[in-house]
Amino acid sequence: MLLNQSLNANQKVHSIDTDELLGLLKDNPNMQIIDVRARGDILLEGGYIKANKVTNIPRGELEFLIADSVKKDEKFVVHCSRGNRSFLAAKTLLNMGYKNVLHYKDSYQGWLKKGLAISSLDKALNSMLYSGIKKVAKGVYASIGATQPSTYENSGHNNNLGFVIGDDSVLVWNASSSYLLAKALHVEIKKITDKPIKYVVLENSQGHAMLGSNYWAEQGVKIISQEIAKEEIINEGEDIFERQKKSSRDKFLGTVIKVPDETFKDKMTIDLGNRKVELLYFGHAHEYSDIVLWLPKEKIVFAGDIAFNQRMAPILEKTDTLSWLAAWDKFAKLKAKIVIPGHGDVTDMPTTTKVTKGYIIHLRAQIQELLDKDGELKDAYYVDQSPFEHLDTFKELAKHNAGRLFEQMEFE
């Protein structure tokens, strides 16, 4: 009886191999892939399949969460480590009415054997940094954070850190999200240069920008921010501290709030020795206090949260999309050749313009059309954001962004 049931299941479940999956992704890069491994397994096995839309739903939670990720008539793929759990998952989904589910029988281990690209919960396994130091240009380096939200696995390194080396001194971009993460960045900097670090610049008042400040202060480094950021740290720092502490746990040891030593309003120029950098404030954007670090000679910009790449930009309670677009126009006049965004890998202006400005304009148009039709907040969650569904954090942010923007635009 059990053998017959197994044979029937094999007949019903449509299994594909690695070559077939690659063909499907070539035709539809945004095909949804559901990884049913436990989160701990993903960490132990080194990561997950790199594709536009990969969602982790552990096998034990699949029946409860699948509806949040795929529609009943949508074609999608499920996999696990070696294909066993995902076969049973596919059978379950078929019984639930998901008729277009495909079982990737080679699964993650088969993907690895082909030498195909993976993403990791932690790329720099020998450091608290999510990823190692990346050389952007001569004397300009970045450590690219995870595009996912802050987690224990990524040590709260889910934004971009960096540093610039002059003839006399070094400037660090972002203090990081904790004392220990700042220390880990310092270890990597010392492998590249023995010049003294004199400045740490905070892109805004968010936790992953400023919570590591006390480590740098212990090293005698001056902490600099835009003047609004300092006020926000004074007024909101403890709440930010407590939120980060919950996810970082023991990795948060040594962290205390440190208020910036020096602030500026619109512009500040720092000479690192034969290399001048400019700190520029273009106005309220993603946050009230977002700034950029501009290297005018090289036309390189650390853009902070004015610019995103690879992941969806969040619309927060503090975000003003009209003001963000106005700040973007000033930012674009820099005509940067290389952009280190606030989140996502190093890129160029055309790419980040599509991901950031393009998304804001698109979503505003969708919400405005809904408002013109006297639509309600509940309708806003379902406006079309499909041109951006390939971005990381789409699942976490798309509906939230639409609802938040609807509430804001009602009163513009």
C-alpha positions as CSV (number, residue, x, y, z in Angstrom):
1,M,0.0,0.0,0.0
2,L,2.8,2.4,1.0
3,L,4.7,1.5,-2.2
4,N,1.7,2.3,-4.4
5,Q,1.2,5.7,-2.6
6,S,4.9,6.5,-3.3
7,L,4.6,5.6,-6.9
8,N,1.5,7.7,-7.2
9,A,3.3,10.6,-5.6
10,N,6.2,10.2,-8.1
11,Q,3.8,10.3,-11.0
12,K,2.2,13.5,-9.8
13,V,5.2,15.5,-8.7
14,H,7.0,17.1,-11.7
15,S,10.7,17.0,-11.0
16,I,13.4,19.0,-12.8
17,D,17.2,18.8,-12.8
18,T,19.8,21.6,-12.7
19,D,19.9,22.2,-16.4
20,E,16.1,22.4,-16.6
21,L,16.1,24.9,-13.7
22,L,18.7,27.0,-15.5
23,G,16.6,27.0,-18.6
24,L,13.5,28.1,-16.7
25,L,15.5,30.9,-15.0
26,K,16.8,32.1,-18.4
27,D,13.3,32.4,-19.7
28,N,11.9,33.9,-16.5
29,P,14.6,35.3,-14.2
30,N,12.0,36.2,-11.6
31,M,10.6,32.7,-11.1
32,Q,10.0,32.1,-7.4
33,I,12.3,29.5,-5.8
34,I,11.3,28.2,-2.4
35,D,14.1,26.7,-0.2
36,V,12.5,24.5,2.4
37,R,15.6,23.8,4.5
38,A,15.9,24.9,8.1
39,R,17.7,28.2,8.6
40,G,20.4,26.4,10.5
41,D,21.0,24.1,7.6
42,I,21.4,27.0,5.2
43,L,24.1,28.4,7.5
44,L,25.9,25.1,7.9
45,E,25.8,24.4,4.2
46,G,27.2,27.7,3.2
47,G,24.3,29.6,1.7
48,Y,21.5,29.4,-0.8
49,I,20.9,29.4,-4.5
50,K,21.7,32.8,-6.1
51,A,18.7,33.9,-8.2
52,N,16.4,36.9,-8.3
53,K,13.6,35.5,-6.1
54,V,14.6,32.9,-3.5
55,T,12.5,32.6,-0.3
56,N,13.3,30.4,2.6
57,I,10.3,28.7,4.1
58,P,11.3,25.8,6.4
59,R,9.4,22.6,5.6
60,G,7.6,22.6,9.0
61,E,6.2,26.1,8.2
62,L,5.3,25.6,4.6
63,E,1.6,25.1,4.9
64,F,1.3,28.3,7.0
65,L,3.5,30.6,5.0
66,I,3.4,29.6,1.3
67,A,0.4,31.8,0.5
68,D,2.4,34.8,1.4
69,S,5.0,34.0,-1.3
70,V,3.2,32.4,-4.3
71,K,-0.2,32.3,-5.9
72,K,-2.2,29.1,-6.5
73,D,-1.8,29.3,-10.3
74,E,1.9,30.5,-10.2
75,K,4.7,28.3,-11.5
76,F,7.4,28.0,-8.9
77,V,10.2,25.7,-7.7
78,V,10.9,24.0,-4.4
79,H,14.1,22.5,-3.2
80,C,16.0,21.4,-0.1
81,S,19.5,20.1,0.4
82,R,19.4,16.8,-1.6
83,G,15.8,16.7,-2.9
84,N,14.1,14.4,-0.3
85,R,12.3,17.0,1.9
86,S,11.4,19.1,-1.1
87,F,9.8,16.1,-2.8
88,L,7.5,15.7,0.1
89,A,7.0,19.5,0.2
90,A,6.0,19.5,-3.5
91,K,3.5,16.6,-2.9
92,T,2.0,18.6,0.0
93,L,1.7,21.7,-2.1
94,L,0.0,19.7,-4.9
95,N,-2.5,18.5,-2.4
96,M,-3.1,22.1,-1.3
97,G,-4.0,23.1,-4.9
98,Y,-0.6,24.5,-6.1
99,K,-0.7,22.6,-9.5
100,N,2.3,24.4,-11.0
101,V,4.9,23.5,-8.4
102,L,8.1,22.0,-9.7
103,H,10.4,19.9,-7.6
104,Y,14.1,20.6,-8.2
105,K,15.5,17.1,-7.5
106,D,19.2,18.0,-7.6
107,S,18.5,20.7,-5.0
108,Y,21.2,22.8,-3.3
109,Q,23.9,20.1,-3.3
110,G,23.3,19.6,-7.1
111,W,23.6,23.3,-7.6
112,L,26.9,23.4,-5.7
113,K,28.3,20.5,-7.8
114,K,27.7,22.5,-11.0
115,G,29.8,25.3,-9.4
116,L,26.9,27.8,-9.7
117,A,26.6,31.0,-7.8
118,I,25.3,31.1,-4.3
119,S,24.4,33.7,-1.7
120,S,25.4,33.4,1.9
121,L,24.1,34.3,5.3
122,D,27.6,35.3,6.1
123,K,30.3,35.6,3.3
124,A,33.3,36.5,5.5
125,L,33.3,33.4,7.7
126,N,36.5,34.4,9.6
127,S,35.2,37.9,10.5
128,M,32.1,39.5,12.0
129,L,31.9,41.4,8.7
130,Y,29.3,40.0,6.4
131,S,31.7,40.4,3.4
132,G,35.4,41.0,3.1
133,I,37.0,44.3,2.1
134,K,36.5,45.2,-1.6
135,K,38.9,47.6,-3.4
136,V,36.8,50.2,-5.3
137,A,39.7,52.4,-6.5
138,K,43.1,53.3,-5.3
139,G,42.8,54.1,-1.6
140,V,39.0,53.5,-1.6
141,Y,37.5,50.4,-0.1
142,A,34.1,49.0,0.9
143,S,32.7,46.1,2.8
144,I,29.3,45.4,1.3
145,G,26.6,44.4,3.9
146,A,23.9,41.9,3.5
147,T,20.9,43.1,1.6
148,Q,18.6,41.3,4.0
149,P,17.4,42.8,7.3
150,S,19.7,42.7,10.3
151,T,20.2,39.2,11.8
152,Y,22.4,37.4,14.2
153,E,24.1,35.6,11.3
154,N,25.1,38.8,9.5
155,S,26.1,40.4,12.8
156,G,24.0,43.5,12.0
157,H,26.2,44.2,9.0
158,N,23.3,44.9,6.5
159,N,24.6,48.3,5.3
160,N,27.7,49.3,3.5
161,L,30.9,50.3,5.4
162,G,34.0,51.7,3.8
163,F,37.1,53.8,4.2
164,V,39.2,56.2,2.2
165,I,43.0,56.5,2.6
166,G,44.9,59.7,2.1
167,D,48.6,60.4,2.3
168,D,48.3,61.4,6.0
169,S,45.2,59.7,7.4
170,V,42.2,57.5,6.9
171,L,38.5,58.3,7.0
172,V,35.9,55.5,7.8
173,W,32.4,55.6,6.4
174,N,29.9,54.5,9.0
175,A,30.8,53.4,12.6
176,S,28.9,50.1,12.0
177,S,26.2,48.5,14.2
178,S,28.2,47.5,17.2
179,Y,31.5,47.8,19.1
180,L,32.7,44.3,17.9
181,L,31.7,44.9,14.3
182,A,33.6,48.2,14.3
183,K,36.6,46.4,15.8
184,A,36.4,43.7,13.0
185,L,36.4,46.4,10.4
186,H,39.4,48.0,12.0
187,V,41.3,44.7,11.9
188,E,40.8,44.6,8.1
189,I,41.8,48.2,7.7
190,K,45.1,47.6,9.5
191,K,45.9,44.8,7.0
192,I,45.8,47.4,4.2
193,T,47.3,50.5,5.8
194,D,49.1,51.7,8.9
195,K,48.1,55.3,8.5
196,P,46.1,56.7,11.4
197,I,42.3,56.7,11.3
198,K,41.3,60.3,12.2
199,Y,37.6,60.4,11.2
200,V,34.5,58.3,11.2
201,V,31.6,59.7,9.3
202,L,28.0,58.6,10.0
203,E,25.7,58.5,6.9
204,N,22.6,59.1,9.2
205,S,21.4,58.2,12.7
206,Q,20.4,54.6,12.0
207,G,21.8,51.9,14.2
208,H,24.0,50.3,11.6
209,A,25.6,53.6,10.9
210,M,26.3,54.8,14.5
211,L,26.2,52.1,17.2
212,G,29.8,51.2,16.7
213,S,30.9,54.8,17.5
214,N,32.2,54.1,21.0
215,Y,34.8,51.7,19.6
216,W,36.2,54.3,17.3
217,A,36.1,56.9,20.1
218,E,38.3,54.6,22.2
219,Q,40.9,54.7,19.4
220,G,40.9,58.5,19.6
221,V,38.9,58.9,16.3
222,K,36.6,61.9,15.7
223,I,33.0,61.1,15.0
224,I,31.2,63.3,12.5
225,S,27.6,63.6,11.4
226,Q,25.1,66.0,9.9
227,E,23.6,68.1,12.7
228,I,20.2,66.5,12.5
229,A,21.7,63.1,13.0
230,K,23.3,64.2,16.3
231,E,19.9,65.3,17.6
232,E,18.3,62.1,16.5
233,I,20.9,60.0,18.2
234,I,20.4,62.0,21.4
235,N,16.6,61.7,21.3
236,E,16.2,58.2,19.8
237,G,19.5,56.4,20.4
238,E,18.3,54.3,23.3
239,D,15.4,52.9,21.4
240,I,17.7,52.1,18.5
241,F,20.2,50.5,20.9
242,E,17.6,48.2,22.4
243,R,16.3,47.0,19.0
244,Q,19.7,46.1,17.8
245,K,20.6,44.4,21.1
246,K,17.8,42.0,20.7
247,S,19.0,40.6,17.3
248,S,22.8,40.9,18.0
249,R,22.8,39.4,21.5
250,D,26.3,38.4,22.6
251,K,27.7,40.2,19.4
252,F,26.6,43.4,21.0
253,L,29.0,43.3,23.9
254,G,30.8,46.5,24.6
255,T,28.4,48.7,22.6
256,V,27.2,52.0,24.2
257,I,25.7,55.1,22.7
258,K,28.3,57.7,21.6
259,V,27.1,61.1,20.4
260,P,29.0,62.6,17.4
261,D,31.9,64.9,18.3
262,E,31.4,67.3,15.4
263,T,28.5,68.2,13.0
264,F,27.9,70.2,9.9
265,K,24.9,71.6,8.2
266,D,25.2,71.4,4.4
267,K,28.9,70.8,3.5
268,M,32.1,69.9,5.1
269,T,35.5,69.3,3.4
270,I,38.2,67.0,5.0
271,D,41.8,66.8,3.8
272,L,43.3,63.4,4.3
273,G,46.6,64.4,2.8
274,N,46.6,64.9,-1.0
275,R,43.0,63.7,-1.0
276,K,40.1,65.9,-0.2
277,V,36.6,64.4,0.5
278,E,33.4,66.3,0.8
279,L,30.5,65.6,3.1
280,L,27.3,66.8,1.5
281,Y,23.7,67.1,2.7
282,F,21.1,67.4,0.0
283,G,18.0,67.6,2.3
284,H,15.5,65.2,3.7
285,A,15.5,61.9,1.7
286,H,15.1,58.4,3.0
287,E,15.9,59.9,6.4
288,Y,16.0,63.4,7.7
289,S,19.8,63.3,8.0
290,D,21.0,61.3,5.0
291,I,24.4,62.5,3.7
292,V,26.9,61.4,1.0
293,L,30.7,61.2,1.0
294,W,32.0,62.7,-2.3
295,L,35.4,62.3,-3.8
296,P,35.3,65.0,-6.5
297,K,38.6,64.2,-8.2
298,E,37.8,60.5,-8.6
299,K,34.0,61.0,-9.0
300,I,33.3,58.3,-6.5
301,V,30.4,58.7,-4.0
302,F,29.5,56.8,-0.9
303,A,25.8,57.5,-1.3
304,G,24.3,56.2,1.9
305,D,20.6,55.7,2.0
306,I,19.9,58.2,-0.8
307,A,20.8,55.4,-3.2
308,F,20.1,51.7,-3.3
309,N,21.1,48.7,-5.4
310,Q,20.0,45.1,-5.6
311,R,17.5,45.6,-2.8
312,M,14.2,47.5,-2.4
313,A,14.3,50.9,-0.7
314,P,12.2,51.0,2.4
315,I,9.7,53.8,2.9
316,L,9.8,54.6,6.6
317,E,7.7,56.8,8.8
318,K,10.5,59.4,8.4
319,T,10.7,59.1,4.6
320,D,9.4,61.9,2.4
321,T,9.4,60.6,-1.2
322,L,8.9,64.1,-2.7
323,S,11.8,65.5,-0.7
324,W,13.8,62.4,-1.6
325,L,13.3,63.0,-5.3
326,A,14.4,66.6,-4.9
327,A,17.5,65.5,-3.0
328,W,18.1,62.9,-5.8
329,D,18.2,65.6,-8.4
330,K,21.0,67.4,-6.5
331,F,22.8,64.1,-5.9
332,A,22.6,63.3,-9.7
333,K,24.3,66.6,-10.5
334,L,27.5,65.1,-9.1
335,K,27.7,62.8,-12.1
336,A,29.4,60.1,-10.2
337,K,31.2,57.4,-12.1
338,I,31.2,54.9,-9.2
339,V,28.4,54.7,-6.6
340,I,28.8,52.8,-3.3
341,P,25.1,52.8,-2.3
342,G,23.7,52.5,1.2
343,H,22.7,48.9,0.4
344,G,23.8,46.6,-2.3
345,D,27.0,46.2,-4.3
346,V,29.1,48.9,-5.9
347,T,27.3,50.2,-9.0
348,D,26.9,53.2,-11.4
349,M,24.4,56.0,-11.7
350,P,22.1,54.4,-14.4
351,T,21.7,51.3,-12.3
352,T,21.0,53.0,-8.9
353,T,18.7,55.5,-10.7
354,K,16.5,52.7,-11.9
355,V,16.4,50.9,-8.5
356,T,15.9,54.0,-6.4
357,K,14.4,57.0,-8.3
358,G,12.7,54.7,-10.7
359,Y,11.0,52.8,-7.9
360,I,9.8,55.9,-6.1
361,I,8.3,57.4,-9.2
362,H,6.7,54.1,-10.1
363,L,5.1,53.5,-6.7
364,R,4.0,57.2,-6.4
365,A,2.2,56.8,-9.8
366,Q,0.5,53.6,-8.7
367,I,-0.7,55.2,-5.5
368,Q,-1.8,58.4,-7.2
369,E,-3.9,56.4,-9.6
370,L,-5.5,54.6,-6.7
371,L,-6.2,57.9,-4.9
372,D,-7.8,59.3,-8.1
373,K,-10.1,56.4,-8.1
374,D,-11.0,56.9,-4.4
375,G,-9.3,53.7,-3.5
376,E,-8.7,52.7,0.1
377,L,-5.7,51.8,2.2
378,K,-6.5,48.1,1.8
379,D,-6.3,48.4,-2.0
380,A,-2.8,50.0,-1.8
381,Y,-1.2,46.8,-0.6
382,Y,-2.0,45.3,-4.0
383,V,-0.8,48.0,-6.4
384,D,1.5,46.7,-9.2
385,Q,5.1,46.6,-8.1
386,S,6.1,43.7,-10.4
387,P,8.9,45.7,-12.2
388,F,10.8,45.6,-8.9
389,E,9.9,42.1,-7.6
390,H,13.4,40.9,-8.4
391,L,14.9,43.1,-5.7
392,D,16.0,41.7,-2.4
393,T,13.5,42.5,0.5
394,F,10.6,42.8,-2.0
395,K,8.6,40.4,0.1
396,E,9.4,42.2,3.3
397,L,8.9,45.7,2.0
398,A,6.6,46.0,-1.0
399,K,3.2,46.0,0.8
400,H,4.6,48.0,3.7
401,N,5.9,50.6,1.3
402,A,2.7,50.9,-0.6
403,G,0.6,51.3,2.6
404,R,3.0,53.8,4.1
405,L,3.1,55.9,0.9
406,F,-0.8,55.8,0.5
407,E,-1.1,57.3,4.0
408,Q,1.4,60.0,3.2
409,M,0.1,60.9,-0.2
410,E,-3.5,61.2,1.1
411,F,-2.3,64.4,2.8
412,E,0.1,65.9,0.3
